[in-house]
Amino acid sequence: MSLKPTILKLGGSVITHKQEPLTANSSAIRRLAGEISDSRTTSLILIHGGGSFGHPLAKQYAIKEGYKKDLSQALGFSKTHQAMVALNKLIVDALLQYDVPAVAISPSSCIVTKSGRIHVFEDESVSRLLQTEFVPVLYGDAVSDSDLGFTILSGDQLAASLAIRLNAERIIMGVDVDGLYTADPKLDSSASLIRHCTLQELKDMRQQIEGARGTDVTGGMLGKIIELTPAIERGISILIINAAKPKNVYKALKGERVVGTLIVKERS
């Protein structure tokens, strides 16, 4: 692949109303699709979270913990996957309306995990789509697991894995806060934004970082950072921005200055 791809991960808190089950934030999805289109980014992979589509069902049926040979739980797996398919369709439809050649890829059809970690990943279709200038759109999903029967694969683990496999230039994380803070800014008014840090600095301060509140089976902000660490170790930069604020995703994709947190392996 001649051009290193950019991976854009949009959090479920941005594209859905997290406190209202199965409710998309339609205006945010349309705005983000327009910003992606306007940026004219080449070699782009889009990954999105589940928000109020995936997380409540996954929690209700304990999908992350694995299959307990309960028919109702198997039904819950199917419901969780189908909810994510529905959310993915809304996002792909919006991108197509803005003339972005988006193609949906279901992780459950090409990934098998082992104890919750990606073990088998048939990623050739993603690579080939990039080569022909499509925008693959993947998402956190309920997937088969060789040890657990099934589990939840977070979009964050997926983003890191794809970045490493495809030698990505960067990962942009679009969340609902301005970046990484010393504490949860939604709960602690004294929290301060960390604008730039290295992997070692991040490890040193990790105990100070609080996870996001609400129903999140993938671990909140701290979980995101842990999942992204292998990519940072490979020299792939991580930019965390507030995708709920207009033009931030556009600016990040264009390489323009934007409020956020930049995490790098080491200072140059």
N, C-alpha and C positions, 0 to 999 in steps of 0.2 A: 504494500500500500504506500503510494508516494507521499500522501499528505497525512500527517498525524491527525486523528480525529479529535474533536471536542465532544465531551460527554456532558449533557445538561440534565441534571436530575431536578425535577419539580416535586416538592413535597406535597403530601396529601392535604396538609393544612392550608395550602394555597389554592388548590384546585377544587376542594370540596368544603362544605360547611361541616366541620368535624363533629359538632354537637348535634347535628341533624342527620340521622341514618339515611344513607343512599341519596344524599342531596349534593349535587354538583354546584360549584360556584361558576355558573355559566359565563358571567361577565368577565371573570378573571381568566377563564380558559380562552375566551375569544381575544381578550387583550394580549395574552401571552402568545397566542398563535400569530397575531399581527406583529408582535415584536420579533419573533423568530423569523417571520417572513421578511420584515424590513431589514434585518441584520444581514441577510444574504450569506449566511455562514455556510461554507462548504465543508464537507466531511463531518456531519453532525449526527450524533446519536442522542435520542431523547428517551429518558427513563422517568416514570412517574410513580408516586406513592399511591397508597390506597385511601387514606383519609377515612371519611365516613362510609365509603363503599366496602373496603376490605377489612379494616380493623375490627369493627363491632362484631361481624360474623365470625372472624377468625378467633376472637376472644370467646364468644358465646359457645363455640364448638371445640375450643381448646385445640385448634389445628396445629399450632406451633409445637405442642408437646408430643405430637405423633398419634398414630392410629391405635385406638384401644379396642379394636374389633367390635365397634358399636355402629350399627347401621345408621343411626341418627347422626353420628359424627361423620360418616362417609358422605351423607347428604349435605352436611355442613361444609365439607371440602368442596363439593360441587357448587354450592351456593356462593362460597367465597370466591372461587375461580370465576363464576359467571358474573358476579358483581364487578370484578376487576375487568372482565371483558367489556362490560357495559360502559364503565368509566373510560377505558381505553378507546372505545368507539367514539365517545364524545370528543375526546382530544384529537384523534385522527381526523374526524369529520371537520373540526374547526381548522386544523392545519390545511386540509384540502381546500377549504373555502378561501384560504389566503394563498393558494397556489403553491403550497409546500408539498412536495411529492412524498408524503408520509406513508409508511407501510407498517402495519401492526405485526409484532412478533410475540407469540405467547410463550413465556418462559417455561411453562409446564410441558410444552411440546418438545423442548430441546435441552432441558436441564434436569439432572437428577442430583440430589444432594446426599451427603453421608453425614449423619448426626448434625444436620443443619448447615453444613458447609458444602459449597459447590464441588461436586466430585466428577460429574460428566457434563460437558457443555459442548454441544454441537453448534459451534459459532460461525461456521462457514457462510451460512445464509446472511448473517449480519455483515460480515466482511464483504461479500459480493454485492450486497445492496449499496454499501458505501462506495464501492468502486464504480458503480453505475449511477452515482449521485442521488440516490434515494436517502430518505431520513428514516432509519429504523426506529420504531417506537415500542419500547418494552416497559415492563412494570413489575412491581413487587407482586408475587403470585403464590398460590398454593401449589406445591410441587411434590413429586414423588421423592421419597428418601429411602436409601437402601437399608438403613438401620431402623428408622422410625416408622416406615410405611409411607408417611407423608409429613410435611411440615410447611412452614411459611418461609419463603425466600424474600428477604427485604430488598427493596430497590437500591439501598445503599451498598449491600454486599454485591449486588449485580453490577452496580456502577464501577466499583473497584475492580471486580474481576474482568469486566470488558476493557477497562482502561489498561490493565496489565496485558491482557491477551492481544489487544490491538495497538499497543504502544501509543496510547493517547497523549496528546500534548497537555491536556488539562481537564479537570472536572469542575464544573460550575454547579454548586448546590443552591437551589432556590428554595428558601424556607420562609417563615413568616415573622422573622426578626432580622435585625440588621447584620447579624453575623454571630460569631462565637463570643460569649460573655463569660466573665468570672463567676457568674451565678445566673439563674433564670431571670431575665429582665421582666418577665410577666409577674413574677412573685417578689422580686427583691429590687427596690428602687436604687440601691447602692451598686448594682451590677454595672460593670464597665466593659465597654467593647474592646476586644482584643483585635487590633487591626492587622497585625503581622506577627507570625511566629514560625519557628522552625519545629521540626518533629521532636527534637530533644526538649525544647521549651514547652511544647505541648504535653509531653509526657510528665514533665516536672509539675505542671499546673493541673493535670487531669483530675486530681482529687477535688479541685475547687469547682469543677464544671457540673452543673445540675442538669438532669434530664428535663425535657419539656413536659408540662402537665397534660392531663387528659388521657384518653385511652390510646395507648401506642404500644403494640406488642413487639415493636422492633427496637425499643430502647431509648427513644428520645434523642436529644442532641449528643449526649455522651455515647450512645450506641452508634450514631452516625460516624463520629470521629474514630471509634475503635474499628469500624468496618473499613474506613478509608485509609487506615494506617499502612497496609501493605502497598497501596498505590503510591503513597507519599514516599515510602522507602525506596521505590523504583524511580524516584525523581519526578513524579507527576505532581504538578501543583494543584492545590485545591482552593477554590474561591467560594466562600459562603456569602450569599447576598440575600436581601429581602425581596423575594419575587412578588410579594403583595404590593410593592410600590411600583407604580408605572415607570417604564423606561429602564428599570434596573437590569432586567434580563437583556434587553437590547444593548445597553452600554457594556455589559459584561461580555457578551458575544462579540462585540465590535472591538473589545480591548480598550475601551475608554475608562476613565476614572469613575469608580462607583464605591459608595460606602459598603464596607464588608470586611471579611477576615480572609487574608491570604495565608495559606499554610504551605511551606516549602520544606524540602528535605534539609537544606542547610543554607545559610546566608552566602550570597555570592560576593 
